[in-house]
Amino acid sequence: MHTVMTRDGAVEIGGGGRNSGKTAIMAIRNMLGKSSLASVYDKLTQQQRATVLYAARIKPSTAIDSPLMALTIDQREAVRTAIIALSDMGKAFSMVPCGREQILGTPKPRHQVPNKVEPANEPPHIDERLAATAKLAVQLMDEAKGKKRA
């Protein structure tokens, strides 16, 4: 069994098995002061960081060049929560085809209502009634102007 010194003290490693490797990595990360989440975040492109920061409700313009561990504790917690939410969203779309044809294809026509044919003895269409009413209003205005002059 081996021990690794961290700033929190000695951590025993060894004894074989799967957990010993994880323990060693955690001890080294603890010694470096960086988590695996911070390590992955710090390797993101600026566009990816901006997406995470926006989801965390942090202005990307103020924090895009900062490593995760340089942010405040509240900001780090917001980033952690945003990454979880984005991961969940990624899982929702993981089995969905996302090719261009999914959004660029021709939409299927919806149920089309056949054109209504009005019988000859029905009242005139609304547009025709509106035009007739407007014409009548103009005639009434002209008559009213004529009476005022007289």
C-alpha positions in Angstrom: 0.0 0.0 0.0 1.2 3.5 -0.9 0.4 6.9 0.4 0.2 10.2 -1.5 0.5 13.5 0.3 -2.2 16.0 -0.5 -2.8 19.4 1.1 -5.4 17.7 3.3 -2.9 15.1 4.5 -1.8 11.6 3.4 -4.1 9.4 1.3 -3.5 5.7 1.2 -3.6 4.1 -2.2 -3.1 0.6 -3.2 -4.5 -2.8 -2.2 -5.4 -3.6 -5.8 -8.9 -3.5 -7.2 -10.8 -1.0 -9.2 -11.3 1.6 -6.4 -7.5 2.0 -5.8 -7.1 3.7 -9.2 -10.0 6.0 -8.7 -8.7 6.8 -5.2 -5.3 7.7 -6.7 -6.8 9.9 -9.3 -8.9 11.7 -6.7 -5.9 12.2 -4.5 -3.9 13.6 -7.3 -6.7 15.9 -8.4 -7.1 17.0 -4.7 -3.4 17.7 -4.6 -3.7 19.8 -7.8 -6.8 21.5 -6.5 -8.8 20.6 -9.6 -11.8 18.3 -10.0 -12.5 16.3 -13.1 -15.5 18.6 -13.8 -13.2 21.6 -13.7 -10.7 19.8 -16.0 -13.3 19.1 -18.6 -14.8 22.6 -18.3 -11.4 24.3 -18.8 -10.9 22.3 -22.0 -14.2 23.5 -23.6 -14.2 25.8 -26.6 -15.3 29.4 -26.0 -18.7 28.6 -27.7 -19.2 25.6 -25.4 -18.3 27.7 -22.4 -20.6 30.5 -23.4 -23.4 27.9 -23.7 -22.7 26.6 -20.2 -22.3 30.1 -18.7 -25.5 31.3 -20.4 -27.4 28.2 -19.0 -25.9 29.1 -15.6 -27.2 32.7 -15.9 -23.7 34.1 -15.8 -22.7 36.7 -18.4 -20.2 34.9 -20.7 -18.5 38.3 -21.4 -17.3 38.4 -17.7 -16.3 34.7 -17.2 -15.6 33.1 -20.5 -11.8 33.2 -20.1 -11.8 32.2 -16.4 -11.0 28.7 -15.4 -13.9 27.1 -13.4 -12.0 27.1 -10.1 -11.5 30.9 -10.5 -15.2 31.5 -10.3 -17.0 32.2 -7.0 -18.5 29.2 -5.2 -22.0 30.4 -6.2 -21.0 30.7 -9.8 -19.3 27.2 -9.7 -22.5 25.7 -8.3 -24.6 27.4 -11.0 -22.2 26.0 -13.7 -22.5 22.5 -12.1 -26.3 22.7 -12.2 -26.2 24.0 -15.8 -24.0 21.2 -16.9 -26.3 18.7 -15.3 -29.3 20.3 -17.1 -27.5 20.4 -20.4 -26.4 16.7 -20.0 -30.0 15.8 -19.4 -31.1 17.7 -22.5 -28.4 15.9 -24.5 -29.7 12.6 -23.3 -33.2 13.6 -24.5 -31.9 14.2 -28.0 -29.3 11.3 -28.0 -31.6 8.9 -30.0 -33.2 11.5 -32.1 -32.0 11.9 -35.7 -30.7 15.5 -36.0 -29.8 15.6 -39.7 -30.5 18.6 -41.8 -33.3 16.8 -43.5 -35.2 16.8 -40.1 -35.6 20.6 -40.3 -35.2 21.3 -44.0 -37.7 18.8 -45.4 -40.9 19.9 -47.0 -43.7 20.0 -44.4 -46.6 17.7 -45.1 -49.7 19.7 -45.9 -52.3 19.9 -43.2 -55.8 18.9 -43.7 -57.1 21.2 -46.4 -60.6 22.6 -46.2 -62.3 22.5 -49.6 -63.3 25.9 -51.0 -66.8 26.7 -50.0 -69.1 27.5 -52.9 -71.8 29.9 -52.0 -75.3 29.3 -53.5 -76.6 32.3 -55.5 -79.5 33.0 -53.1 -77.3 33.4 -50.0 -76.5 36.9 -48.7 -73.4 38.6 -50.2 -70.0 37.8 -48.8 -68.7 39.9 -45.8 -66.2 41.7 -48.0 -68.9 42.8 -50.3 -71.1 44.0 -47.4 -68.2 45.9 -46.0 -67.6 47.7 -49.3 -71.3 48.5 -49.6 -71.3 49.9 -46.1 -68.2 52.1 -46.8 -69.9 53.4 -50.0 -73.0 54.3 -48.0 -70.9 56.0 -45.4 -69.2 58.2 -48.1 -72.6 59.1 -49.5 -73.9 60.1 -46.0 -70.8 62.2 -45.4 -71.3 64.0 -48.7 -75.0 64.6 -47.9 -74.0 65.9 -44.4 -71.5 68.3 -46.0 -74.1 69.6 -48.4 -76.6 70.4 -45.6 -73.9 72.3 -43.7 -73.2 74.5 -46.7 -76.8 75.3 -47.3 
